[in-house]
Amino acid sequence: MSKITHKKVDVVLVGLGWTSSVMAMELASTGLEMLALERGEDRDTVPDFAYPKMADELSYAVRLKLMQNLSSGTVTVRRNEQETALPYRSMGAFLPGTGVGGSGIHWGAYTFRPLPAELRLRSYVKETFGEETIPADMTIQDFPVGYDEIEPYLTRFEQIVGVSGQAGNLNGQKLAGGNPFEGYRSAPLPLPPLKKTYNVSMFEQTARSMGYHPYPTPAGIASEAYTNPYGMQLGPCNFCGFCDHYGCLNYSKASPQTCVLDALKRHKNFNYKTGCEVTRVNLDSTGKKATGVTYIDTQGNEVEQPADLVILGAFPFSNVRLLLLSGIGEPYNPAKKSGVVGRNFAYQSTGSATLTFPDKDFNTFIGAGANSVGIDDFATSQIDFKKEGFIGGAIIKSSQSGSGPIKGTPVPAGTPKWGSAWKKAVKDNYGHTMSVEVHGSNMSYKDNYLDLDPTYKDRYGNALLRMNFNWHDNDMKMLAFMKARVEEIAGKMNASSVTTSFKKVGEQFDVRPYQTTHVVGGAVMGDHPSNSVVNKYMQSWDVPNLFVIGASAFPQNIQYNPTGLVGALTLYSANAIRDQYLKSHAPLVELV
């Protein structure tokens, strides 16, 4: 292996998905020389997503062509300290993306903003229900930035993405058809809601008849032609059904490719390289200043890339692993109750019901990732935690993203797994089912965390990241509560059969079935180095010229898909770097 040192740049960004692309675009006006390093391959709408190449269920939804290659990079997983962690070798519970665009290519494009209560969760629970409501092993904390402070950046990211939807609270005025429980919006959503598929309309009508408040979920999918603030043009979605797991062939679904990258590439002070696997952040002799990063290139060379400012904008697992491999911050140790790096890892709590209607045809081959209507009547801010015995909330929704002939073949419970009876059930049921889903919060706990695996290493001899995670009763009680609500709604819809899939209290985490890719935490933001890795601007407490952006900063998971908040926090951080940090190169939060 050869060792190479390249010429210094002003800014080096690790990863080139949503966070790094938006960050670089926002910093482009400074004139700083920026270089993004992406470990995967280059990708663009043309030729990579062009029709008919992308309309391939076998390659993308079954063989997961856009996802990380687990043979060259993965995590190990254990549920408790009595277990030996084993490598995650087959895509199941979560699907990390790779390549330019990252997970922002294959996402479903739900673009929610958090509830105000979720940003100050610990304070909200203490003030409303009493501190004794919080279990002793729960480590939830407030985000160090409040709703009023982040709201302009939520709005800005929605405009960059081109979100379709209906505001429910515009500057305090409640609007019909929107979510009445959402935090206020300072501007309407950029585009009107997507058209509704039959199942979505049925759910909406049923929910409204029960006194609930259905609304079209905000979708980063264009309902009309749209030009975003960066000058990027999106076309209206045609509901082709190739959305989740796929790159958009129609320039309709928001992604770094459709919303940022072509505009970013026009800036002469930005460059990027692919096939570059960053292995550590380099520090000076004091350990308090980053001098750049080291990466392995496609030829196997070890390359040092000097930089004055380092920004980690990769998937949460990668951000945390790089901090640990680089010796930045004290690793979290639950036994000693010390350290912060790896602390407060959280996931998402989900469940669903499948409803069968022999007399209805839902045309399930059509759809879009965030084609959905939901209700927030059981959101985090709408539940009496003391009465119900859990902390958290969820959106209940119905969606239809498009189902192909391989994976989209639901059959009634008790159907044989193969053979003529299975084939007949597929024929009889295809197009006659819909789902009602729960997408809920997941709290953080002292024994759910990330650290370096003591046994398994990658191909370069570096320790793999170890995911220590198991379900806790609190979140399972929340799902039991939501299951009862889903069954009530399903009962009103008069389906011929209803099959539910919900985790139960005491159930162990199972890495095999897909749940969500919404892993968060490990490099959380906070108001003091004792409870966080980064400050409110996502600047490292320990190394001021290092910023760690993305969902790794969440101290626990919100009830929604995290991308809207991730984008807003990226813009918030970029604004602080541009307007404050570049003037002083100093810590942006002074400790008193």
KOLMAR-622067 format. One record per residue (C-alpha): x, z, y. Coordinates in steps of 0.2 Angstrom, whole numbers, plus 5000, padded with zeros to 4 digits. Layout:
BEGIN
XZY...
END
This chain:
BEGIN
500050005000500749955017500550055032500149965048499850035066498749925078498749925097497750065105495950035111494950145123493550175110493450165092491750175083491550215065490050115057489049975065487150015062485950075075486950215082488550125085487849965091486750055104488150165109489350015112487949915121487650065133489550085136489949895138489649905157491150025158492449895154493150005141493949905126492949955111493149925093491949955079492449975061491249945047491649965029490349845022490149655025489649555040487749515041486649415053484849355053485549175050486149145037485949305028484149345031483549165032482049095022481949075007483549175003482849345009481149324999481949384983481249534976482449544961483949544972483449654986482049774980482649794962484449764962484649834980485849704987485849785004486349954998487950044996488950004981489050174972490450114961491650124976490850264986489550394982489150574983489050714970487450814968487050984961485551094964486351264964488051344962487751374943487751184940489251064940488950924953488950754946489150584954487550494961487850334951486150244951485150224966483650334966483150474978483950394993484650224997486050215010486350045017488049965020488749825030488449775048486649845053486749985040485150055035484349985050484149825041483149875026482150015034480250005036480350015055479250175058479850225075479050395079479550525092479650705088478350835092478850945107478751095095479951015082481351015095481151205098480551245081481351425078480751475096479051405093478751495076479451665083478351655099476751595090476751675073478151815074479951815068479451885052478651725048480351645045481051675027482651765027483551615018482951485031484151435044483051335056483651325074483151245090483851075095484851105111483850975120482050995124480650865125480650845144482450805144482450685129480850595134481550455145482750415131481350405118480450285129482050185132482350165113480550115110480849975123482449925115481649915098480049835104478849965097477049915093475750045094474450145105474950285116473850445114474550545128475150445143475850575156474550705151473050585150472350575132471950395127470750345114471450265098473150355100473850515093473050655103474350775097475950685102477050735116476750645133477350475135478050425152477650235148476450145137477250075121477949905124476749805112474949835106474749895088474949785073473449715065472749815051472649775032471049815023471649975015472250045032470550005040469750095026470750245028470550245047468650235045468550375032469750495042468750465058467150505048467850675043468250725061470050685060471050575073471750425065473050315075474150165072475850235068477150165080478050015072479749935076478949775071478349655085476449625086476749485099478249395106479349515115481049515125481949685125482949765139484549685132483749505132483449495114481949405108480749455094479349355087477649415080477649485062476749365050476549505037477549415024477749565013479649565012480049715024480549875015482249845007482449675016483149605031481849525042481749335040480649315055481549405069480049525070480649685062481849785074483649805067485349805076485349615072483749575081483849705095485649735100487149645091487049465098486949535116488349655112489449525105489449435121490449575130492249525129492749715129491849735112492549685095492149735077493049725060492249735043492949785026493749935035493450105026493850245038494650385028495050515042495050555061496850575067497250725077498750775088499950915085498651035093497250985082496150985098496350795102495850645092497150505093496150375083495750345065496550285049495650155038495950055022495749865025495249735013497049705008497249885003498349925018498250095027497950055045498150175060496950125074497450225090496050265102495750375117493950415112493250415094491350405090490750435072489150335071488950315052487650375039487550575039488550585023489950485030489950575046490150745038491350685025492550625038492450785048492950885032494250765026495050765044495050955045493950955061492851115062492751255049491851205033490251295030490351435016488651515012489451655002490451715017489151665029490451575039490851395046489751255052490351085045489051045031487851175036485951145037485750995026483950945024482950805017481050755018479550825009478350685002476950654991475550524988473950474979473550304972471750254973470950114962469450004968468949874955467749794967469049774981470449654984471849724996472949574995474349684992475649544992475549545011476049685023477449755034478549905033477650015046475849935044475050105044473750215051474050405050473250575056474250715064472850845062474050935050475550915060476851045063476051095079474251105072474451225057474351415057475951455048475651645046473951605038474551465027476151545021477351405025478251325040478151135043476950995044476650815039475850655044474550595031474350405031473950245022475150095023475449925015477149855016476949715003477149724984477949594973477649554955479049654949478849824957477049804964476149834947475250004948474250044932473050184928473750344921473850334902474250144902475550104889477250064896477349894889476449764878474749674879473849834885475049854899474949664904473049674904473049834915474249744927473049594928471549704930472249814943473449714954472749704971471449834968472449994973472950074989473850234993473650385004475350465008476150625015477750615025478250795029479550905037480950985027481751155033483551205032484151345021485751435018486051365001485651185005487351115012488650975011490551015006491950924997491850904979493350994970493350874955492850704960493850584971493650404977494750264973495950314987496150494980495050574994493750704988491950644987490650734997489550854987487750874991487051044987485151034988483651104979481751124984481251284991479551364989479151345008479151155008478251144991476851264998476651145012476550995000475151094990474251115007474350925010473850874993472250964995471950875011472350705003471150744989469750775001470050615010470250514993468550594987467650525002468350354999467450344982468850264972468550244953470150334950471450444960473150484953474250604964476050624964476650794972478050914969477551084965478151264969479651294958480051114954481851064954482550924964482650764954483850634960483050484950481450444958481550374976480850494989481650445006483350395014483050525028484450645024484950745040486150885045487850935041488550905058487150985068486951005087486751175095487051285110488651375103490051335091489451475080487851375075488351195077489751065075489250965091488451015108486950945116487850785120488450765102490250805108491250905095491551085101493351075093493950905098493150855115493650665114492650655097490750625097489750635081488050545083486550505071485450605060486850725055486550815071484750875066484751065062483251025050482150875047480650835058478950775049479250595054480450465050482050505060482550345068481650365085482450525088484150465082484050315094483550425109484950555106486150405105485650345122485650525129487450545122487950375129487350415146488350585146489950495141489750355154489150465168490150625165491450625151492350475157492650555174493450715167493750695148493250875147492050975137490250935143489551105140490451255146490351415136489951575145
END
